[in-house]
Amino acid sequence: MELKNILVLGRRDHTEAMRVAAGLTIVGHHVRIVLMNDVVEETEENAQQVELLELSDINPQTTVVEMTDDLEFLDANALANAIRTSDRVISM
């Protein structure tokens, strides 16, 4: 099986996007996640998913200006480049 560069876009369901991203690392794919549209809610479930991302060595990025204190910010050009250079893009 050929390893892929996979980009997960967390557009509507941040919790599920984080779960999917962490799960994709099991088979060895290189996975990135970009959290979009709104600030991620501070819930117990999201905290658990953040821990999974940390264990999976995934550093979330964001397009939400309000989250730039905690995550790397991607402007429109950086997001377009991330999409262009990925083998697969999953939009959640």
N, CA, C and O atoms as a DFTB+ gen file, in Angstrom:
368 C
 N C O
     1  1       0.839      -1.183       0.000
     2  2       0.000       0.000       0.000
     3  2       0.885       1.249       0.000
     4  3       1.809       1.373       0.804
     5  1       0.590       2.145      -0.895
     6  2       1.353       3.388      -1.010
     7  2       0.877       4.397       0.031
     8  3      -0.320       4.656       0.152
     9  1       1.818       4.963       0.781
    10  2       1.460       5.956       1.782
    11  2       1.113       7.270       1.096
    12  3       1.741       7.653       0.109
    13  1       0.118       7.947       1.624
    14  2      -0.399       9.180       1.034
    15  2      -0.229      10.359       1.983
    16  3      -0.139      10.192       3.199
    17  1      -0.187      11.551       1.403
    18  2      -0.292      12.800       2.150
    19  2      -1.769      13.177       2.144
    20  3      -2.334      13.498       1.099
    21  1      -2.385      13.133       3.321
    22  2      -3.822      13.358       3.429
    23  2      -4.071      14.626       4.225
    24  3      -3.465      14.852       5.272
    25  1      -4.980      15.452       3.705
    26  2      -5.383      16.681       4.370
    27  2      -6.836      16.539       4.788
    28  3      -7.705      16.271       3.958
    29  1      -7.098      16.718       6.073
    30  2      -8.470      16.695       6.590
    31  2      -8.878      18.131       6.870
    32  3      -8.213      18.847       7.619
    33  1      -9.985      18.542       6.256
    34  2     -10.534      19.882       6.479
    35  2     -11.699      19.765       7.452
    36  3     -12.733      19.183       7.125
    37  1     -11.529      20.316       8.640
    38  2     -12.601      20.306       9.639
    39  2     -13.463      21.543       9.460
    40  3     -13.249      22.564      10.113
    41  1     -14.437      21.440       8.572
    42  2     -15.263      22.603       8.236
    43  2     -16.500      22.722       9.122
    44  3     -16.775      23.798       9.655
    45  1     -17.242      21.645       9.285
    46  2     -18.504      21.714      10.032
    47  2     -18.479      20.919      11.335
    48  3     -19.113      21.310      12.315
    49  1     -17.754      19.813      11.347
    50  2     -17.732      18.932      12.520
    51  2     -16.281      18.731      12.959
    52  3     -15.609      17.790      12.536
    53  1     -15.822      19.633      13.810
    54  2     -14.431      19.586      14.251
    55  2     -14.104      18.289      14.986
    56  3     -13.035      17.713      14.790
    57  1     -15.018      17.836      15.826
    58  2     -14.777      16.625      16.610
    59  2     -14.534      15.427      15.701
    60  3     -13.562      14.692      15.877
    61  1     -15.411      15.236      14.740
    62  2     -15.280      14.103      13.820
    63  2     -14.035      14.243      12.953
    64  3     -13.364      13.251      12.668
    65  1     -13.726      15.454      12.536
    66  2     -12.536      15.674      11.712
    67  2     -11.272      15.293      12.478
    68  3     -10.364      14.685      11.910
    69  1     -11.207      15.646      13.761
    70  2     -10.035      15.287      14.555
    71  2      -9.950      13.777      14.738
    72  3      -8.861      13.205      14.678
    73  1     -11.091      13.125      14.960
    74  2     -11.121      11.674      15.132
    75  2     -10.642      10.972      13.864
    76  3      -9.849      10.032      13.922
    77  1     -11.134      11.440      12.722
    78  2     -10.749      10.845      11.436
    79  2      -9.254      11.047      11.180
    80  3      -8.563      10.114      10.772
    81  1      -8.762      12.243      11.415
    82  2      -7.344      12.527      11.179
    83  2      -6.457      11.607      12.008
    84  3      -5.504      11.028      11.486
    85  1      -6.761      11.469      13.285
    86  2      -5.955      10.593      14.140
    87  2      -6.039       9.151      13.658
    88  3      -5.035       8.440      13.664
    89  1      -7.203       8.719      13.247
    90  2      -7.386       7.345      12.781
    91  2      -6.619       7.041      11.512
    92  3      -6.167       5.912      11.324
    93  1      -6.463       8.012      10.647
    94  2      -5.756       7.793       9.387
    95  2      -4.268       7.541       9.577
    96  3      -3.619       6.982       8.694
    97  1      -3.725       7.942      10.706
    98  2      -2.293       7.733      10.946
    99  2      -1.981       6.275      11.263
   100  3      -0.820       5.870      11.202
   101  1      -2.985       5.485      11.597
   102  2      -2.755       4.086      11.963
   103  2      -2.064       3.329      10.838
   104  3      -1.214       2.479      11.100
   105  1      -2.413       3.623       9.595
   106  2      -1.809       2.916       8.468
   107  2      -0.548       3.617       7.956
   108  3       0.008       3.216       6.934
   109  1      -0.097       4.649       8.652
   110  2       1.171       5.270       8.323
   111  2       1.102       6.461       7.386
   112  3       2.141       7.015       7.028
   113  1      -0.090       6.869       6.978
   114  2      -0.210       8.038       6.109
   115  2       0.267       9.291       6.852
   116  3       0.182       9.366       8.078
   117  1       0.768      10.268       6.095
   118  2       1.091      11.577       6.659
   119  2      -0.197      12.394       6.630
   120  3      -0.772      12.611       5.564
   121  1      -0.645      12.841       7.785
   122  2      -1.951      13.493       7.896
   123  2      -1.786      14.896       8.463
   124  3      -1.049      15.121       9.423
   125  1      -2.497      15.835       7.839
   126  2      -2.613      17.208       8.340
   127  2      -4.086      17.481       8.568
   128  3      -4.936      16.916       7.880
   129  1      -4.395      18.341       9.526
   130  2      -5.770      18.768       9.737
   131  2      -5.807      20.283       9.840
   132  3      -4.980      20.901      10.510
   133  1      -6.792      20.869       9.155
   134  2      -7.022      22.308       9.221
   135  2      -8.433      22.508       9.761
   136  3      -9.410      22.069       9.155
   137  1      -8.525      23.176      10.906
   138  2      -9.817      23.468      11.527
   139  2     -10.304      24.807      11.000
   140  3      -9.590      25.809      11.054
   141  1     -11.540      24.811      10.487
   142  2     -12.030      25.960       9.740
   143  2     -13.369      26.478      10.280
   144  3     -14.005      25.838      11.117
   145  1     -13.769      27.621       9.794
   146  2     -15.084      28.250       9.928
   147  2     -15.417      28.811      11.300
   148  3     -15.877      29.950      11.381
   149  1     -15.208      28.074      12.379
   150  2     -15.550      28.547      13.726
   151  2     -14.483      28.095      14.717
   152  3     -13.684      27.201      14.436
   153  1     -14.491      28.728      15.872
   154  2     -13.619      28.314      16.963
   155  2     -14.091      26.937      17.433
   156  3     -15.292      26.691      17.533
   157  1     -13.149      26.050      17.719
   158  2     -13.480      24.721      18.215
   159  2     -14.050      24.858      19.629
   160  3     -13.465      25.520      20.486
   161  1     -15.196      24.222      19.853
   162  2     -15.841      24.284      21.166
   163  2     -14.990      23.584      22.212
   164  3     -14.355      22.569      21.928
   165  1     -14.978      24.130      23.424
   166  2     -14.235      23.526      24.523
   167  2     -15.142      22.523      25.224
   168  3     -15.864      22.864      26.160
   169  1     -15.091      21.267      24.748
   170  2     -15.878      20.194      25.345
   171  2     -14.940      19.053      25.744
   172  3     -13.798      18.988      25.288
   173  1     -15.427      18.170      26.587
   174  2     -14.634      17.010      26.990
   175  2     -14.297      16.149      25.777
   176  3     -13.176      15.658      25.647
   177  1     -15.271      15.971      24.893
   178  2     -15.045      15.153      23.692
   179  2     -13.956      15.750      22.811
   180  3     -13.098      15.026      22.306
   181  1     -13.986      17.066      22.623
   182  2     -12.945      17.706      21.816
   183  2     -11.580      17.622      22.498
   184  3     -10.561      17.465      21.827
   185  1     -11.556      17.725      23.818
   186  2     -10.291      17.592      24.549
   187  2      -9.698      16.206      24.327
   188  3      -8.485      16.071      24.172
   189  1     -10.539      15.179      24.310
   190  2     -10.062      13.823      24.051
   191  2      -9.505      13.699      22.634
   192  3      -8.491      13.036      22.421
   193  1     -10.166      14.334      21.668
   194  2      -9.690      14.268      20.289
   195  2      -8.369      15.010      20.127
   196  3      -7.508      14.578      19.361
   197  1      -8.201      16.114      20.834
   198  2      -6.938      16.851      20.798
   199  2      -5.809      15.972      21.339
   200  3      -4.701      15.976      20.802
   201  1      -6.094      15.221      22.403
   202  2      -5.086      14.287      22.935
   203  2      -4.712      13.237      21.898
   204  3      -3.536      12.901      21.753
   205  1      -5.703      12.716      21.173
   206  2      -5.413      11.740      20.121
   207  2      -4.528      12.342      19.035
   208  3      -3.613      11.685      18.538
   209  1      -4.803      13.597      18.668
   210  2      -3.962      14.258      17.668
   211  2      -2.528      14.369      18.173
   212  3      -1.582      14.129      17.423
   213  1      -2.369      14.730      19.435
   214  2      -1.026      14.848      20.010
   215  2      -0.310      13.507      19.986
   216  3       0.867      13.433      19.633
   217  1      -1.017      12.446      20.362
   218  2      -0.424      11.107      20.345
   219  2      -0.066      10.666      18.928
   220  3       0.854       9.871      18.732
   221  1      -0.798      11.186      17.945
   222  2      -0.573      10.833      16.542
   223  2       0.428      11.763      15.864
   224  3       0.661      11.650      14.661
   225  1       1.018      12.677      16.624
   226  2       1.973      13.668      16.092
   227  2       1.370      14.528      14.994
   228  3       2.040      14.853      14.013
   229  1       0.108      14.896      15.159
   230  2      -0.562      15.801      14.225
   231  2      -0.700      17.153      14.913
   232  3      -1.267      17.253      16.002
   233  1      -0.178      18.186      14.269
   234  2      -0.295      19.547      14.783
   235  2      -1.377      20.274      14.001
   236  3      -1.146      20.684      12.863
   237  1      -2.551      20.440      14.593
   238  2      -3.640      21.096      13.864
   239  2      -3.259      22.510      13.441
   240  3      -2.485      23.202      14.102
   241  1      -3.833      22.904      12.321
   242  2      -3.687      24.266      11.814
   243  2      -5.097      24.845      11.703
   244  3      -6.080      24.118      11.853
   245  1      -5.200      26.137      11.444
   246  2      -6.513      26.757      11.383
   247  2      -6.567      27.879      10.357
   248  3      -5.547      28.452       9.974
   249  1      -7.775      28.172       9.930
   250  2      -8.045      29.351       9.112
   251  2      -8.868      30.365       9.910
   252  3      -9.291      31.388       9.371
   253  1      -9.092      30.078      11.189
   254  2      -9.901      30.934      12.070
   255  2      -8.976      31.865      12.840
   256  3      -8.178      31.417      13.664
   257  1      -9.085      33.144      12.574
   258  2      -8.188      34.137      13.180
   259  2      -8.226      34.062      14.699
   260  3      -7.191      34.232      15.344
   261  1      -9.388      33.813      15.286
   262  2      -9.525      33.780      16.742
   263  2      -8.756      32.617      17.388
   264  3      -8.581      32.604      18.607
   265  1      -8.304      31.665      16.609
   266  2      -7.595      30.512      17.155
   267  2      -6.080      30.594      16.963
   268  3      -5.363      29.647      17.284
   269  1      -5.594      31.716      16.444
   270  2      -4.171      31.819      16.104
   271  2      -3.249      31.864      17.317
   272  3      -2.041      31.679      17.169
   273  1      -3.784      32.104      18.513
   274  2      -2.940      32.051      19.705
   275  2      -2.520      30.619      20.011
   276  3      -1.480      30.391      20.629
   277  1      -3.332      29.653      19.577
   278  2      -3.082      28.250      19.906
   279  2      -2.616      27.406      18.723
   280  3      -1.939      26.397      18.920
   281  1      -2.966      27.798      17.502
   282  2      -2.672      26.980      16.326
   283  2      -2.016      27.802      15.231
   284  3      -2.177      29.021      15.167
   285  1      -1.274      27.118      14.372
   286  2      -0.677      27.782      13.212
   287  2      -1.792      28.236      12.275
   288  3      -2.702      27.469      11.962
   289  1      -1.712      29.484      11.831
   290  2      -2.733      30.063      10.954
   291  2      -2.353      29.868       9.485
   292  3      -1.209      30.090       9.088
   293  1      -3.329      29.453       8.697
   294  2      -3.147      29.352       7.248
   295  2      -4.020      30.393       6.574
   296  3      -5.239      30.402       6.751
   297  1      -3.392      31.273       5.798
   298  2      -4.185      32.206       4.999
   299  2      -4.672      31.477       3.747
   300  3      -4.400      30.288       3.575
   301  1      -5.380      32.176       2.885
   302  2      -5.975      31.545       1.699
   303  2      -4.914      30.900       0.806
   304  3      -5.130      29.805       0.286
   305  1      -3.785      31.557       0.626
   306  2      -2.721      30.996      -0.217
   307  2      -2.114      29.735       0.399
   308  3      -1.865      28.755      -0.304
   309  1      -1.877      29.761       1.706
   310  2      -1.302      28.588       2.372
   311  2      -2.280      27.418       2.352
   312  3      -1.870      26.270       2.185
   313  1      -3.569      27.701       2.521
   314  2      -4.581      26.644       2.447
   315  2      -4.635      26.060       1.043
   316  3      -4.687      24.841       0.880
   317  1      -4.624      26.910       0.038
   318  2      -4.635      26.429      -1.349
   319  2      -3.413      25.560      -1.632
   320  3      -3.524      24.540      -2.312
   321  1      -2.257      25.952      -1.121
   322  2      -1.047      25.160      -1.312
   323  2      -1.155      23.808      -0.604
   324  3      -0.738      22.785      -1.148
   325  1      -1.712      23.803       0.600
   326  2      -1.896      22.542       1.331
   327  2      -2.812      21.599       0.561
   328  3      -2.554      20.397       0.492
   329  1      -3.862      22.130      -0.006
   330  2      -4.782      21.308      -0.796
   331  2      -4.079      20.789      -2.051
   332  3      -4.187      19.610      -2.389
   333  1      -3.362      21.676      -2.737
   334  2      -2.693      21.317      -3.978
   335  2      -1.639      20.244      -3.784
   336  3      -1.463      19.388      -4.651
   337  1      -0.940      20.274      -2.671
   338  2       0.169      19.336      -2.460
   339  2      -0.259      18.033      -1.770
   340  3       0.573      17.156      -1.537
   341  1      -1.536      17.905      -1.446
   342  2      -2.036      16.683      -0.804
   343  2      -2.467      15.658      -1.857
   344  3      -2.986      16.012      -2.916
   345  1      -2.240      14.381      -1.541
   346  2      -2.716      13.310      -2.422
   347  2      -4.228      13.139      -2.288
   348  3      -4.908      12.823      -3.264
   349  1      -4.743      13.344      -1.101
   350  2      -6.178      13.211      -0.835
   351  2      -6.606      14.332       0.091
   352  3      -5.851      14.745       0.971
   353  1      -7.835      14.829      -0.110
   354  2      -8.421      15.843       0.775
   355  2      -9.769      15.314       1.236
   356  3     -10.604      14.902       0.430
   357  1      -9.963      15.333       2.550
   358  2     -11.226      14.895       3.141
   359  2     -11.848      16.111       3.807
   360  3     -11.232      16.741       4.667
   361  1     -13.063      16.435       3.408
   362  2     -13.768      17.589       3.964
   363  2     -14.857      17.099       4.906
   364  3     -15.746      16.350       4.502
   365  1     -14.785      17.519       6.147
   366  2     -15.767      17.087       7.147
   367  2     -16.655      18.258       7.520
   368  3     -17.553      18.112       8.350
